Amino acid sequence: MKKYAAELLGTFWLVFGGCGSAVLAAVVMNSGVGGVEREVIAGLGIGYLGVSLAFGLTVVTMAYAIGHISGCHLNPAVTIGQVVAGRFPSSQAIPYIIAQVIGGLLAGIVLMVIAKDIAGFSGLGGFAANGYGPLSPQGFGVTAAFIIETLLTFVFLMVILGATDSRAPAGFAPIAIGLCLTLIHLISIPVTNTSVNPARSTGVAFFAENSAHVPQLWLFWVAPILGAVLAGVVYKWMGSED
């Protein structure tokens, strides 16, 4: 139960920190607070770079906080990839995934409560939800979305499996994994808002203003899991000492 609680907490932090930065800080708003009209200087928005760093930092901080408790998966695709690679017992996979999804949903709920409390706040929009077609930040279609989510999750798992290998330099895995997730977001925020994590996608999809995000969730489960399975198979072969 301690492992599952750690995964719930860690995934909560990933979704709250990453998506929270997108919802609350990436979009600059003009809002009336307490009856006083306040203009926010446009240059203060953190933008794509800031959101990318936020996601990377959530992983780094939680890896050091709970990595020794649960392994700090924070992501159903990571859990499945670890199972395929022979690094994690399959009997614990479903409880891990349930804990991760609950953590993501709780983060979405708390973030919604905070965002709605801002007077004049009109920036909910997609609520950092993932999407393709008209719900893609720059209009990328389903094929591009599926390819990039599969490919980037594959690379993410390869980095995770390599950095946590017993032969890798000790103590640096969280940094490598966090930087990889940052780079992944820099590449793919314009395409899908970046998932590579079904729990992250599920955690905010139900709170976006456009209910069309929910029917698109299938892609952000199927593509990351496919990429993770492929990485598990490839690393199990490529990383073996035989």
Order of alpha helices (4+ residues) and beta strands (2+ residues): alpha-beta-beta-alpha-alpha-alpha-alpha-alpha-alpha-alpha
